[in-house]
Amino acid sequence: MTEATIVQNLATIHHIAITVDDVEKAVNWYRDTFNCEIEYQDKTWAFIRFQNIKLALVMPNQHPAHLAFLHEQAEQFGELKTHRDGSRSIYINDSAGNAVEIVAKDSIKD
């Protein structure tokens, strides 16, 4: 098996979400500190693109802090919810109780 084949078979982390108290303040800090692109921002969450991953800034009462993985058969984890951006996903917990979002790969427009 070649290195390219192995890389193609690895799972994809789509984004990491961290909770913040003030989305605008957090967006400004990340934009001023790092070279990144703001893909979306409102009062409750923001999506920031870096070269190798996306970062979601979320309010604690809206979403849990989590890792989001793309998956070809996300439906196998349960009923998917459609989000305002058109993506479909479900939240589950890993073996340590951390929130993990499983995102249907075909619902992402990257």
DSSP file (Angstrom, degrees, kcal/mol; ACC not computed):
  #  RESIDUE AA STRUCTURE BP1 BP2  ACC     N-H-->O    O-->H-N    N-H-->O    O-->H-N    TCO  KAPPA ALPHA  PHI   PSI    X-CA   Y-CA   Z-CA
    1    1 A M              0   0    0      0, 0.0     2,-0.1     0, 0.0     0, 0.0   0.000 360.0 360.0 360.0 129.4    0.0    0.0    0.0
    2    2 A T     >  -     0   0    0      1,-0.1     4,-2.2     4,-0.0     5,-0.2  -0.368 360.0-112.1 -81.2 163.0    1.4    3.4   -1.0
    3    3 A E  H  > S+     0   0    0      1,-0.2     4,-2.5     2,-0.2     5,-0.2   0.885 119.2  55.3 -60.7 -38.5    1.5    6.4    1.2
    4    4 A A  H  > S+     0   0    0      1,-0.2     4,-2.0     2,-0.2    -1,-0.2   0.891 107.6  49.2 -62.1 -39.7   -1.0    8.1   -1.1
    5    5 A T  H  > S+     0   0    0      2,-0.2     4,-1.3     1,-0.2    -1,-0.2   0.910 110.8  49.9 -65.4 -42.5   -3.4    5.2   -0.7
    6    6 A I  H  X S+     0   0    0     -4,-2.2     4,-0.7     1,-0.2     3,-0.5   0.932 110.7  49.3 -61.7 -45.8   -3.0    5.3    3.1
    7    7 A V  H >< S+     0   0    0     -4,-2.5     3,-1.0     1,-0.2    -1,-0.2   0.890 108.0  54.4 -61.9 -40.0   -3.7    9.1    3.2
    8    8 A Q  H 3< S+     0   0    0     -4,-2.0    -1,-0.2     1,-0.2    -2,-0.2   0.803 107.8  51.1 -63.7 -28.4   -6.8    8.6    1.0
    9    9 A N  H 3< S+     0   0    0     -4,-1.3    -1,-0.2    -3,-0.5    -2,-0.2   0.562  87.8 104.1 -87.6  -9.3   -8.2    6.1    3.5
   10   10 A L  S << S-     0   0    0     -3,-1.0    -3,-0.0    -4,-0.7     2,-0.0  -0.426  79.0-106.4 -73.5 147.7   -7.7    8.3    6.6
   11   11 A A        -     0   0    0     -2,-0.1     2,-0.5     1,-0.1    -1,-0.1  -0.313  32.4-125.3 -67.4 157.0  -10.7   10.0    8.1
   12   12 A T  E     -A   70   0A   0     58,-0.6    58,-2.4    -2,-0.0     2,-0.7  -0.928   7.3-148.9-111.7 122.2  -11.2   13.7    7.6
   13   13 A I  E     -A   69   0A   0     -2,-0.5    56,-0.3    56,-0.2    41,-0.1  -0.811  14.1-172.4 -83.1 119.8  -11.6   16.2   10.4
   14   14 A H  E     -     0   0A   0     54,-2.7    40,-0.9    -2,-0.7     2,-0.3   0.905  58.8 -22.8 -81.5 -45.3  -13.8   18.9    9.0
   15   15 A H  E     -Ab  68  54A   0     53,-1.2    53,-2.8    38,-0.2     2,-0.4  -0.990  47.9-130.8-159.3 164.9  -13.6   21.3   11.9
   16   16 A I  E     -Ab  67  55A   0     38,-1.8    40,-3.0    -2,-0.3     2,-0.5  -0.975  24.5-153.1-116.8 135.6  -13.0   21.8   15.5
   17   17 A A  E     -Ab  66  56A   0     49,-3.2    49,-1.4    -2,-0.4     2,-0.4  -0.942  12.3-177.2-114.5 130.3  -15.5   23.9   17.5
   18   18 A I  E     - b   0  57A   0     38,-2.6    40,-2.6    -2,-0.5     2,-0.3  -0.932  26.6-117.5-121.0 149.2  -14.6   25.8   20.7
   19   19 A T  E     + b   0  58A   0     -2,-0.4     2,-0.3    38,-0.2    40,-0.2  -0.651  32.5 179.7 -87.8 142.7  -16.9   27.7   22.9
   20   20 A V        -     0   0    0     38,-2.4     3,-0.2    -2,-0.3    37,-0.0  -0.951  31.7-138.8-136.3 155.2  -16.5   31.5   23.3
   21   21 A D  S    S+     0   0    0     -2,-0.3     2,-0.4     1,-0.3    -1,-0.1   0.737  98.0  29.3 -84.4 -24.6  -18.4   34.1   25.3
   22   22 A D     >  -     0   0    0      1,-0.1     4,-2.3    36,-0.1    -1,-0.3  -0.901  64.0-167.0-141.8 105.3  -18.3   36.7   22.5
   23   23 A V  H  > S+     0   0    0     20,-0.5     4,-2.9    -2,-0.4     5,-0.2   0.922  90.0  49.9 -61.4 -47.2  -18.2   35.6   18.9
   24   24 A E  H  > S+     0   0    0      1,-0.2     4,-2.5     2,-0.2    -1,-0.2   0.917 111.9  47.9 -60.4 -44.8  -17.2   39.0   17.5
   25   25 A K  H  > S+     0   0    0      1,-0.2     4,-2.1     2,-0.2    -1,-0.2   0.910 113.9  47.6 -62.0 -42.8  -14.4   39.5   20.0
   26   26 A A  H  X S+     0   0    0     -4,-2.3     4,-2.6     2,-0.2     5,-0.2   0.910 110.9  50.8 -66.5 -42.7  -13.1   36.0   19.2
   27   27 A V  H  X S+     0   0    0     -4,-2.9     4,-2.8     1,-0.2     5,-0.2   0.935 110.4  50.1 -59.5 -46.2  -13.3   36.4   15.5
   28   28 A N  H  X S+     0   0    0     -4,-2.5     4,-2.5    -5,-0.2    -1,-0.2   0.906 110.5  49.9 -59.7 -41.8  -11.4   39.7   15.7
   29   29 A W  H  X S+     0   0    0     -4,-2.1     4,-1.9     2,-0.2     5,-0.2   0.944 113.7  43.9 -63.7 -47.6   -8.7   38.0   17.8
   30   30 A Y  H  X S+     0   0    0     -4,-2.6     4,-2.5     1,-0.2    -2,-0.2   0.907 115.6  48.5 -64.9 -41.0   -8.2   35.1   15.4
   31   31 A R  H  < S+     0   0    0     -4,-2.8     5,-0.2    -5,-0.2    -1,-0.2   0.902 115.7  43.7 -65.0 -40.8   -8.3   37.4   12.4
   32   32 A D  H  < S+     0   0    0     -4,-2.5    -1,-0.2    -5,-0.2    -2,-0.2   0.762 120.8  40.6 -75.4 -25.1   -5.7   39.8   14.0
   33   33 A T  H  < S+     0   0    0     -4,-1.9     2,-0.3    -5,-0.2    -2,-0.2   0.794 119.5  30.1 -94.3 -33.0   -3.5   37.0   15.2
   34   34 A F  S  < S-     0   0    0     -4,-2.5     2,-1.0    -5,-0.2    -1,-0.1  -0.870  80.6-106.8-129.6 158.4   -3.5   34.5   12.4
   35   35 A N        +     0   0    0     -2,-0.3    16,-0.3    -3,-0.1     2,-0.3  -0.771  67.3 133.5 -83.0 104.6   -3.8   34.5    8.6
   36   36 A C        -     0   0    0     -2,-1.0     2,-0.4    -5,-0.2    14,-0.2  -0.921  51.5-120.1-148.5 169.4   -7.3   33.1    8.2
   37   37 A E  E     -C   49   0A   0     12,-2.3    12,-3.3    -2,-0.3     2,-0.8  -0.969  18.5-134.9-120.9 130.0  -10.5   33.6    6.3
   38   38 A I  E     +C   48   0A   0     -2,-0.4    10,-0.2    10,-0.2     3,-0.1  -0.752  25.0 176.6 -83.1 112.1  -13.9   34.3    7.9
   39   39 A E  E     -     0   0A   0      8,-2.6     2,-0.3    -2,-0.8    -1,-0.2   0.834  67.2  -2.7 -84.5 -35.4  -16.3   32.1    6.1
   40   40 A Y  E     +C   47   0A   0      7,-1.5     7,-2.6     2,-0.0    -1,-0.3  -0.987  62.6 175.8-156.4 145.4  -19.4   32.9    8.2
   41   41 A Q  E     +C   46   0A   0     -2,-0.3     2,-0.2     5,-0.2     5,-0.2  -0.939  11.6 145.6-155.0 133.4  -20.2   35.0   11.2
   42   42 A D        -     0   0    0      3,-2.1    -2,-0.0    -2,-0.3   -19,-0.0  -0.771  64.4 -79.1-142.2-165.6  -23.2   36.0   13.2
   43   43 A K  S    S+     0   0    0     -2,-0.2   -20,-0.5     1,-0.2   -19,-0.1   0.723 125.8  40.8 -73.7 -19.9  -23.9   36.7   16.9
   44   44 A T  S    S-     0   0    0      1,-0.3    15,-1.5   -21,-0.1     2,-0.3   0.671 123.3  -2.0-106.0 -19.0  -24.1   33.0   17.8
   45   45 A W  E     - D   0  58A   0     13,-0.2    -3,-2.1    17,-0.1     2,-0.3  -0.989  50.8-158.4-164.9 161.5  -21.3   31.4   15.8
   46   46 A A  E     -CD  41  57A   0     11,-1.8    11,-2.4    -2,-0.3     2,-0.5  -0.977  10.8-146.2-142.5 154.8  -18.5   31.9   13.3
   47   47 A F  E     -CD  40  56A   0     -7,-2.6    -8,-2.6    -2,-0.3    -7,-1.5  -0.988  17.2-170.9-126.1 120.8  -16.6   29.6   10.9
   48   48 A I  E     -CD  38  55A   0      7,-3.0     7,-2.9    -2,-0.5     2,-0.5  -0.940  11.0-145.7-118.8 132.4  -13.0   30.4   10.2
   49   49 A R  E     +CD  37  54A   0    -12,-3.3   -12,-2.3    -2,-0.4     2,-0.2  -0.837  17.1 178.6-101.3 130.0  -10.9   28.7    7.5
   50   50 A F        -     0   0    0      3,-2.6   -14,-0.1    -2,-0.5     3,-0.0  -0.670  47.9 -93.6-112.0 175.1   -7.2   28.0    7.9
   51   51 A Q  S    S+     0   0    0    -16,-0.3     3,-0.1    -2,-0.2   -15,-0.0   0.877 121.2  21.3 -58.2 -38.8   -5.0   26.3    5.4
   52   52 A N  S    S+     0   0    0      1,-0.2     2,-0.3    -3,-0.0    -1,-0.2   0.492 129.0   5.9-114.2  -4.4   -5.5   22.8    6.9
   53   53 A I        -     0   0    0     -3,-0.0    -3,-2.6     2,-0.0     2,-0.3  -0.985  64.2-112.9-167.2 165.3   -8.7   23.0    9.0
   54   54 A K  E     -bD  15  49A   0    -40,-0.9   -38,-1.8    -2,-0.3     2,-0.5  -0.833  21.0-150.6-108.2 151.6  -11.7   25.0    9.9
   55   55 A L  E     -bD  16  48A   0     -7,-2.9    -7,-3.0    -2,-0.3     2,-0.5  -0.988   4.9-157.2-122.4 125.7  -12.4   26.4   13.3
   56   56 A A  E     -bD  17  47A   0    -40,-3.0   -38,-2.6    -2,-0.5     2,-0.6  -0.887   3.0-156.7-101.2 132.4  -16.0   27.0   14.6
   57   57 A L  E     +bD  18  46A   0    -11,-2.4   -11,-1.8    -2,-0.5     2,-0.3  -0.949  25.1 178.1-106.8 116.3  -16.5   29.6   17.3
   58   58 A V  E     -bD  19  45A   0    -40,-2.6   -38,-2.4    -2,-0.6   -13,-0.2  -0.868  32.9-115.8-125.7 151.9  -19.7   28.7   19.1
   59   59 A M    >>  -     0   0    0    -15,-1.5     3,-2.2    -2,-0.3     4,-1.8  -0.658  31.9-122.4 -81.0 140.5  -21.7   30.0   22.0
   60   60 A P  T 34 S+     0   0    0      0, 0.0    -1,-0.1     0, 0.0   -39,-0.1   0.793 111.4  52.0 -56.9 -30.3  -22.0   27.5   24.9
   61   61 A N  T 34 S+     0   0    0      1,-0.1    -2,-0.0     3,-0.0    -3,-0.0   0.488 112.1  47.3 -85.4  -1.7  -25.8   27.5   24.8
   62   62 A Q  T <4 S-     0   0    0     -3,-2.2    -1,-0.1     1,-0.4   -17,-0.1   0.825 123.9  -4.9-102.6 -46.8  -25.9   26.9   21.0
   63   63 A H     <  -     0   0    0     -4,-1.8    -1,-0.4     3,-0.0     2,-0.2  -0.981  69.0-113.4-146.8 151.7  -23.4   24.0   20.4
   64   64 A P        -     0   0    0      0, 0.0     2,-0.2     0, 0.0    -3,-0.0  -0.530  44.4 -93.8 -80.3 157.7  -21.0   22.0   22.5
   65   65 A A        +     0   0    0     -2,-0.2    34,-0.5    -5,-0.1     2,-0.3  -0.530  69.7 150.2 -61.6 138.9  -17.3   22.2   21.9
   66   66 A H  E     -A   17   0A   0    -49,-1.4   -49,-3.2    -2,-0.2     2,-0.4  -0.984  51.0-111.5-163.4 167.6  -16.6   19.3   19.6
   67   67 A L  E     -Ae  16 100A   0     32,-1.3    34,-3.2    -2,-0.3     2,-0.5  -0.921  32.2-150.2-104.6 139.7  -14.6   17.7   16.8
   68   68 A A  E     -Ae  15 101A   0    -53,-2.8   -54,-2.7    -2,-0.4   -53,-1.2  -0.961  11.8-170.0-118.3 125.6  -16.4   17.2   13.5
   69   69 A F  E     -Ae  13 102A   0     32,-2.8    34,-3.2    -2,-0.5     2,-0.3  -0.880  21.0-128.3-110.9 141.7  -15.6   14.4   11.1
   70   70 A L  E     -Ae  12 103A   0    -58,-2.4   -58,-0.6    -2,-0.4     2,-0.4  -0.694  32.2-175.2 -81.7 142.0  -16.8   13.9    7.6
   71   71 A H  E >   - e   0 104A   0     32,-2.5    34,-2.3    -2,-0.3     3,-0.9  -0.994  31.9-144.9-145.2 135.5  -18.3   10.5    7.0
   72   72 A E  T 3  S+     0   0    0     -2,-0.4    34,-0.2     1,-0.3     3,-0.2   0.835 105.9  30.9 -64.7 -34.6  -19.6    8.7    3.9
   73   73 A Q  T >   +     0   0    0      1,-0.1     3,-1.9     2,-0.1    -1,-0.3  -0.444  69.5 151.8-123.2  57.2  -22.4    6.9    5.9
   74   74 A A  G X   +     0   0    0     -3,-0.9     3,-2.1     1,-0.3     4,-0.2   0.800  65.6  72.1 -58.0 -29.3  -23.1    9.4    8.7
   75   75 A E  G >  S+     0   0    0      1,-0.3     3,-1.7     2,-0.2    -1,-0.3   0.740  80.1  73.6 -60.7 -23.0  -26.7    8.1    8.8
   76   76 A Q  G <  S+     0   0    0     -3,-1.9    -1,-0.3     1,-0.3    -2,-0.2   0.674  91.5  57.6 -66.9 -13.8  -25.4    4.9   10.5
   77   77 A F  G <  S-     0   0    0     -3,-2.1    -1,-0.3     1,-0.4     2,-0.3   0.526 123.6 -81.3 -92.2  -7.1  -24.9    6.9   13.7
   78   78 A G  S <  S-     0   0    0     -3,-1.7    -1,-0.4    -4,-0.2     2,-0.3  -0.837  75.7 -17.6 136.2-173.9  -28.5    8.0   13.9
   79   79 A E        -     0   0    0     -2,-0.3     2,-0.2    -3,-0.1    10,-0.1  -0.477  65.0-134.3 -69.8 126.0  -31.0   10.5   12.5
   80   80 A L        -     0   0    0     -2,-0.3     2,-0.4    10,-0.1    10,-0.2  -0.567   9.5-142.3 -83.3 143.7  -29.2   13.5   10.9
   81   81 A K  E     -F   89   0A   0      8,-3.3     8,-2.1    -2,-0.2     2,-0.5  -0.875  14.3-131.3-102.7 136.5  -30.2   17.0   11.6
   82   82 A T  E     -F   88   0A   0     -2,-0.4     6,-0.2     6,-0.2     2,-0.1  -0.780  24.6-151.7 -89.2 128.3  -30.1   19.6    8.7
   83   83 A H    >   -     0   0    0      4,-3.2     3,-2.4    -2,-0.5    -1,-0.0  -0.464  30.7 -98.2 -96.0 168.8  -28.3   22.8    9.7
   84   84 A R  T 3  S+     0   0    0      1,-0.3    -1,-0.1    -2,-0.1    -2,-0.0   0.717 123.4  55.8 -61.8 -21.8  -28.9   26.3    8.3
   85   85 A D  T 3  S-     0   0    0      2,-0.1    -1,-0.3     1,-0.0     3,-0.1   0.428 120.9-107.2 -89.5   2.2  -25.9   25.9    6.0
   86   86 A G  S <  S+     0   0    0     -3,-2.4    -2,-0.1     1,-0.3     2,-0.1   0.279  77.3 131.8  92.6 -10.8  -27.4   22.8    4.5
   87   87 A S        -     0   0    0     -5,-0.1    -4,-3.2    16,-0.0     2,-0.4  -0.392  46.3-144.8 -71.8 155.2  -25.0   20.4    6.1
   88   88 A R  E     +F   82   0A   0     16,-0.3    16,-2.9    -6,-0.2     2,-0.3  -0.977  31.9 142.9-123.2 135.1  -26.4   17.3    7.8
   89   89 A S  E     -FG  81 103A   0     -8,-2.1    -8,-3.3    -2,-0.4     2,-0.3  -0.961  34.9-139.2-158.9 173.9  -25.0   15.8   10.9
   90   90 A I  E     - G   0 102A   0     12,-1.7    12,-3.1    -2,-0.3     2,-0.5  -0.992  20.0-132.0-140.7 144.3  -25.5   14.1   14.3
   91   91 A Y  E     + G   0 101A   0     -2,-0.3     2,-0.3    10,-0.2    10,-0.2  -0.838  31.9 165.6 -96.7 134.3  -23.7   14.6   17.6
   92   92 A I  E     - G   0 100A   0      8,-3.0     8,-3.1    -2,-0.5     2,-0.4  -0.814  32.2-114.4-131.8 175.0  -22.4   11.6   19.5
   93   93 A N  E     - G   0  99A   0     -2,-0.3     6,-0.2     6,-0.2     2,-0.0  -0.918  21.9-133.1-113.4 143.1  -20.0   11.1   22.4
   94   94 A D    >   -     0   0    0      4,-2.4     3,-1.9    -2,-0.4     6,-0.0  -0.173  45.7 -81.9 -78.9-175.9  -16.7    9.4   22.2
   95   95 A S  T 3  S+     0   0    0      1,-0.3    -1,-0.1     2,-0.1    -2,-0.0   0.677 132.6  48.7 -65.9 -16.6  -15.6    6.8   24.8
   96   96 A A  T 3  S-     0   0    0      2,-0.1    -1,-0.3     0, 0.0    -3,-0.0   0.370 122.6-102.3-102.0   2.7  -14.5    9.6   27.2
   97   97 A G  S <  S+     0   0    0     -3,-1.9     2,-0.2     1,-0.3    -2,-0.1   0.516  71.6 146.0  91.2   5.1  -17.7   11.6   26.8
   98   98 A N        -     0   0    0      1,-0.1    -4,-2.4    -5,-0.0    -1,-0.3  -0.524  54.9-107.8 -75.2 143.2  -16.4   14.3   24.4
   99   99 A A  E     - G   0  93A   0    -34,-0.5   -32,-1.3    -6,-0.2     2,-0.4  -0.538  37.6-175.7 -73.4 132.9  -18.8   15.6   21.8
  100  100 A V  E     -eG  67  92A   0     -8,-3.1    -8,-3.0    -2,-0.3     2,-0.5  -0.999  13.6-149.6-129.6 129.5  -18.1   14.4   18.3
  101  101 A E  E     -eG  68  91A   0    -34,-3.2   -32,-2.8    -2,-0.4     2,-0.7  -0.882   4.6-156.5-100.6 128.1  -20.1   15.6   15.3
  102  102 A I  E     -eG  69  90A   0    -12,-3.1   -12,-1.7    -2,-0.5     2,-0.4  -0.924  15.0-163.0-104.4 114.5  -20.5   13.2   12.4
  103  103 A V  E     -eG  70  89A   0    -34,-3.2   -32,-2.5    -2,-0.7     2,-0.4  -0.839  24.0-116.1-105.4 130.8  -21.1   15.2    9.2
  104  104 A A  E >   -e   71   0A   0    -16,-2.9     3,-2.1    -2,-0.4   -16,-0.3  -0.506  22.4-144.7 -63.8 119.0  -22.6   13.6    6.0
  105  105 A K  G >  S+     0   0    0    -34,-2.3     3,-1.3    -2,-0.4    -1,-0.2   0.844  96.5  58.0 -57.3 -36.7  -19.8   14.1    3.5
  106  106 A D  G 3  S+     0   0    0    -35,-0.3    -1,-0.3     1,-0.2    -2,-0.1   0.531  98.4  61.8 -74.6  -3.7  -22.2   14.6    0.6
  107  107 A S  G <  S+     0   0    0     -3,-2.1     2,-0.4   -19,-0.2    -1,-0.2   0.422  84.6  92.1-100.0   1.3  -23.8   17.6    2.5
  108  108 A I    <   -     0   0    0     -3,-1.3   -22,-0.0    -4,-0.3   -38,-0.0  -0.806  58.0-160.3 -99.9 135.6  -20.6   19.7    2.5
  109  109 A K              0   0    0     -2,-0.4    -1,-0.1     1,-0.2    -3,-0.1   0.115 360.0 360.0-100.3  20.6  -19.9   22.1   -0.3
  110  110 A D              0   0    0      0, 0.0    -1,-0.2     0, 0.0    -2,-0.0   0.529 360.0 360.0 -55.6 360.0  -16.1   22.5    0.1
